[in-house]
């Protein structure tokens, strides 16, 4: 299997990821030297969203290239590393519902 394979949309591997692997992946506290979690919430235009998606694609390509560049190293010198890059139009419903519902009161 290629290290940079692409999942079939709604295929068995993607379903397995959504059902089981996703929860295990995010069970980490992301506090060790080999981990990093960055969560940003911003408002973007469609144009900026698409620009950022292109930048994510470029970063994914660089990540894949690093793996290829190090493919000659002994297996003990490398560790499995998974990066998840995502962007979507989204508001956390529990947080933002009170702001969008004129009948709710903010206390």
CORQUI-V398336 format. One record per residue. N is the residue number from 1. PHI is phi in whole degrees, -180 to 180 (999 if undefined). NEAR is the number of other ideal C-beta (glycine too) atoms within 8 Angstrom. D_CENTER is the distance of its C-alpha to the mean C-alpha in whole Angstrom. Layout:
# CORQUI-V398336
((N:PHI:NEAR:D_CENTER) (N:PHI:NEAR:D_CENTER))
This chain:
# CORQUI-V398336
((1:999:3:21) (2:-66:4:20) (3:-67:6:17) (4:-116:6:15) (5:-62:6:16) (6:-109:4:14) (7:-71:8:14) (8:-72:8:17) (9:-60:5:16) (10:62:5:17) (11:-77:8:18) (12:-63:6:19) (13:-71:8:16) (14:-65:11:14) (15:-65:9:16) (16:-60:9:16) (17:-58:10:12) (18:-66:7:12) (19:-82:7:16) (20:-129:7:15) (21:-68:9:13) (22:-56:9:10) (23:-64:7:13) (24:-65:7:14) (25:-61:9:11) (26:-86:6:10) (27:-72:5:14) (28:-71:7:14) (29:-87:4:15) (30:55:7:14) (31:-114:4:17) (32:-79:5:18) (33:-63:3:19) (34:-97:5:16) (35:-127:9:13) (36:-156:4:11) (37:-125:6:9) (38:-125:4:10) (39:-123:4:10) (40:-125:4:12) (41:-121:3:14) (42:-138:4:16) (43:-111:2:18) (44:-130:7:18) (45:-75:5:20) (46:-59:6:19) (47:-62:6:20) (48:-68:8:18) (49:-60:11:15) (50:-66:8:16) (51:-62:8:17) (52:-65:10:13) (53:-61:9:12) (54:-64:8:14) (55:-67:8:13) (56:-63:10:10) (57:-61:8:12) (58:-64:8:14) (59:-63:9:12) (60:-62:10:11) (61:-64:8:14) (62:-64:8:15) (63:-62:9:13) (64:-63:10:15) (65:-65:8:18) (66:-60:8:18) (67:-64:10:18) (68:-64:7:21) (69:-62:6:23) (70:-99:9:23) (71:-63:6:24) (72:-82:3:27) (73:-71:7:27) (74:-61:5:28) (75:-59:5:25) (76:-71:4:26) (77:-90:6:25) (78:-124:8:21) (79:-126:4:19) (80:-60:4:16) (81:-133:5:13) (82:-123:5:9) (83:-115:6:6) (84:-120:5:3) (85:-115:7:3) (86:-153:4:4) (87:-150:7:8) (88:-159:4:11) (89:-72:3:14) (90:-164:4:14) (91:-128:5:16) (92:-64:6:16) (93:-60:6:20) (94:-66:5:21) (95:-80:8:21) (96:-91:9:22) (97:-63:9:24) (98:-70:9:27) (99:-79:8:27) (100:-92:5:27) (101:-98:7:30) (102:-64:3:33) (103:-82:3:35) (104:-82:8:33) (105:-111:4:34) (106:-95:5:32) (107:-106:2:33))
